[in-house]
């Protein structure tokens, strides 16, 4: 079974409307229902999905202008060619060139001034189109793509290709899919985090501390630990023999006496220098 990354439901591959890639070379899956709800993903699917939807397949080719659905023209000779739309798409800059040429017919000009005018026109056209193409999604939607009643399969790092402009982020919030822009929210990221946590759980903090110490420090720490263990065991044994409850004050008294004995023992040591 395969889990949808959006709704987190589990599905059998045969119930997704699209067979999973045989090689298993995909990272995440978005089910049919979620692809309908988040239809903007179809614009990305044409470029990013593992099983790319071609214009040869049955489906709807979206009209960017919003006039309606457009028909895909298929090559009659059977060769593999890019499908084209019946409607002509105006080429960027064509109108600007026409305007410049119209101006040139009205008044004479030198070749250098003509080239300058053309460059200025193209520059203005590029600036206009550039301001409109800051959104990755709009750029993809400008190309024809197909919406199908099927799930989609996505490769590693596909989330990093999603547009994060202001309008798209608002759309993600409205659709409650803001998490799609977080590359650390993937199943793979959680699996890797789980492996790291398991490795951390297997480590012993005491052994890590000992390994970071010198030989002399290790011996001193082990001796102090054994002394504390022995004296605490003897101290608590008295309460067990008397059948009394150990209180907080009793534990505090034990550690005060233990520290006092340690200070007396250290102060009483004699050091010899050769």
ChimeraX attribute file (.defattr): number of C-alpha atoms within 10 A of each C-alpha:
attribute: neighborCount
match mode: 1-to-1
recipient: residues
	/A:1	9
	/A:2	16
	/A:3	17
	/A:4	20
	/A:5	19
	/A:6	18
	/A:7	12
	/A:8	12
	/A:9	12
	/A:10	12
	/A:11	13
	/A:12	11
	/A:13	14
	/A:14	10
	/A:15	12
	/A:16	19
	/A:17	14
	/A:18	17
	/A:19	15
	/A:20	20
	/A:21	11
	/A:22	7
	/A:23	6
	/A:24	9
	/A:25	13
	/A:26	17
	/A:27	16
	/A:28	22
	/A:29	21
	/A:30	24
	/A:31	26
	/A:32	19
	/A:33	16
	/A:34	17
	/A:35	19
	/A:36	17
	/A:37	10
	/A:38	17
	/A:39	13
	/A:40	18
	/A:41	19
	/A:42	22
	/A:43	23
	/A:44	21
	/A:45	21
	/A:46	20
	/A:47	13
	/A:48	20
	/A:49	20
	/A:50	21
	/A:51	19
	/A:52	16
	/A:53	19
	/A:54	13
	/A:55	20
	/A:56	15
	/A:57	10
	/A:58	12
	/A:59	16
	/A:60	16
	/A:61	19
	/A:62	20
	/A:63	17
	/A:64	16
	/A:65	9
	/A:66	7
	/A:67	8
	/A:68	10
	/A:69	12
	/A:70	15
	/A:71	16
	/A:72	21
	/A:73	13
	/A:74	16
	/A:75	13
	/A:76	7
	/A:77	7
	/A:78	7
	/A:79	8
	/A:80	9
	/A:81	12
	/A:82	13
	/A:83	15
	/A:84	14
	/A:85	15
	/A:86	10
	/A:87	8
	/A:88	7
	/A:89	7
	/A:90	8
	/A:91	7
	/A:92	13
	/A:93	18
	/A:94	12
	/A:95	14
	/A:96	18
	/A:97	17
	/A:98	13
	/A:99	13
	/A:100	15
	/A:101	14
	/A:102	11
	/A:103	14
	/A:104	14
	/A:105	9
	/A:106	8
	/A:107	7
	/A:108	10
	/A:109	11
	/A:110	9
	/A:111	9
	/A:112	9
	/A:113	11
	/A:114	16
	/A:115	11
	/A:116	12
	/A:117	18
	/A:118	19
	/A:119	13
	/A:120	14
	/A:121	20
	/A:122	18
	/A:123	14
	/A:124	14
	/A:125	17
	/A:126	14
	/A:127	12
	/A:128	13
	/A:129	13
	/A:130	11
	/A:131	9
	/A:132	12
	/A:133	14
	/A:134	12
	/A:135	17
	/A:136	17
	/A:137	20
	/A:138	16
	/A:139	12
	/A:140	19
	/A:141	17
	/A:142	14
	/A:143	13
	/A:144	19
	/A:145	24
	/A:146	20
	/A:147	20
	/A:148	20
	/A:149	14
	/A:150	17
	/A:151	22
	/A:152	29
	/A:153	23
	/A:154	20
	/A:155	15
	/A:156	15
	/A:157	13
	/A:158	17
	/A:159	18
	/A:160	12
	/A:161	12
	/A:162	17
	/A:163	17
	/A:164	16
	/A:165	13
	/A:166	9
	/A:167	12
	/A:168	18
	/A:169	16
	/A:170	13
	/A:171	15
	/A:172	17
	/A:173	12
	/A:174	10
	/A:175	11
	/A:176	12
	/A:177	15
	/A:178	15
	/A:179	15
	/A:180	17
	/A:181	18
	/A:182	11
	/A:183	15
	/A:184	13
	/A:185	13
	/A:186	18
	/A:187	14
	/A:188	14
	/A:189	12
	/A:190	12
	/A:191	11
	/A:192	11
	/A:193	13
	/A:194	12
	/A:195	12
	/A:196	11
	/A:197	11
	/A:198	11
	/A:199	10
	/A:200	11
	/A:201	10
	/A:202	8
	/A:203	10
	/A:204	9
	/A:205	11
	/A:206	8
	/A:207	9
	/A:208	10
	/A:209	10
	/A:210	15
	/A:211	11
	/A:212	10
	/A:213	12
	/A:214	9
	/A:215	10
	/A:216	8
	/A:217	12
	/A:218	14
	/A:219	13
	/A:220	11
	/A:221	13
	/A:222	12
	/A:223	12
	/A:224	11
	/A:225	11
	/A:226	12
	/A:227	14
	/A:228	13
	/A:229	12
	/A:230	10
	/A:231	13
	/A:232	15
	/A:233	11
	/A:234	10
	/A:235	14
	/A:236	15
	/A:237	12
	/A:238	11
	/A:239	13
	/A:240	11
	/A:241	8
	/A:242	8
	/A:243	9
	/A:244	9
	/A:245	10
	/A:246	11
	/A:247	8
	/A:248	8
	/A:249	8
	/A:250	14
	/A:251	13
	/A:252	11
	/A:253	10
	/A:254	15
	/A:255	13
	/A:256	12
	/A:257	11
	/A:258	15
	/A:259	11
	/A:260	11
	/A:261	12
	/A:262	14
	/A:263	11
	/A:264	10
	/A:265	10
	/A:266	9
	/A:267	9
	/A:268	9
	/A:269	8
	/A:270	6
	/A:271	5
	/A:272	5
	/A:273	3
	/A:274	2
